[in-house]
Amino acid sequence: MVGLLECPLKAITGFPCPMCGMTRSFIHLVQGDVSGAFYYHPLFWVIIILILLYIISLKKVGIKKLFKNKFWWIGVSSLFVCVYFIRMMALFPEKAPLDFNFEAFLPGLWQIFTM
């Protein structure tokens, strides 16, 4: 993708990561395009909540404990993985941000060896 930093995983493997589309999602959100933000990553709002909770946790001990709870992070991670698989089934490999990068390192290497 031209103009934005590309996901390192996508640049190497060609496959998008569970966070792919997050930057474009926030760009659309800042521009007031909430539906565009949801399209590019439907969990952008989770990041906002996590940032707000972190700021609150600097003053509140109870919320600080939340950030140390492994089950909290397993739940958040599971949410991202589930949404990733749903998005992959719906968008991969043609639609951005979950399109396949044929110009990535490993696909390029594969083309060299299969010529």
N, C-alpha and C positions, 0 to 999 in steps of 0.2 A: 504494500500500500504506500503510495507516494504522499509525502507531507506529514505523516505521523510516524512515530517510532513503531517498528514492527515487533510483535511478540517474539522473543528469542526462540521459544519452542517452535513456532511456526516458521521462523527463518531457517531453522536447522532441519526440522522434520517435514515441514509442509503442512502439518496438522495444527489446527487451532487449539488453544488451551481453554480451560474453563473460564478464564477471565477475558478472553478475546471479545472485543467490542466495548469494553468498559470505558476506554478513553473517548470513543465516539459517542457513547451514551451520555457521558458528562458534558461533552461539547453541545449535544442537542438539548440537554437539560438547561444549560446556561443560556442558550438561545431561545428558551421558552417552548421548545418542541418536546413536550412530555411523551407523546406517542412515539416519536423518533428515539427518545431515550430508552423507552421500554423495548423497542424493536432491537436496538443494538446490544442491549444487555438488560434483561428484565429484572435483574437483581441489583441494579445500581443503588436503589434505595437502602439496601442492606449495608452497603459501604458507608452511606451517610449516617445511618443509625449507629454503626460501629464507631465511627469517628466521634459522634456526639456522646456515646456512652463512655468512650475513652476520656474525653474531656471532663465529663462528670465524675469519672472514677478517680481523677486526680484529687477530688475533694471528699468523695463518699467512699468509705471503706467497703460497704456492702457491694457496690458495683465493681470495685477493684477485685473482689473475690470472684465475681463472675468471669473476669478475664483470665483467672488462674484455673478455672474449672475446665478440665479436659472434655467433659461431656458437652459443655457449651460449644467448644470448638469443633467437636465431632459433629454436632448438630448443624452448625453453620457450614462446615465443609461438606456434609452430606447434602445439604440444600443446594450448594453450588454444583456438586457432581450430578445430582438428579436433573437439575435444570440444564446442565451441559449435555447430557445424553438426550434429553428431549429436543434441545436446539439442534444437536447433531442430526437427529433423525429428520427434523423438519427442514433444515437449511443446507447441510453438507451434501455435496462438495461444491455447489454452484453459487450459493448466495452469501454475500459478505454479511457479517464478519467471519462466518464459519466456512469460508471457501478454502479450497485446497491451494497451497502455494506451490505450483509446479517449478518455480524458479528457486526453491529452497535448496540448501546444500545437499541433503541426502537424495532427494529426487534427481537433482542434477548429476550427482555421482552415479546413481543407478543408470541414468541414460548413457553416461560415458561407458560403463561396463557392459551394457547390453547392446551396444552398437555393433 
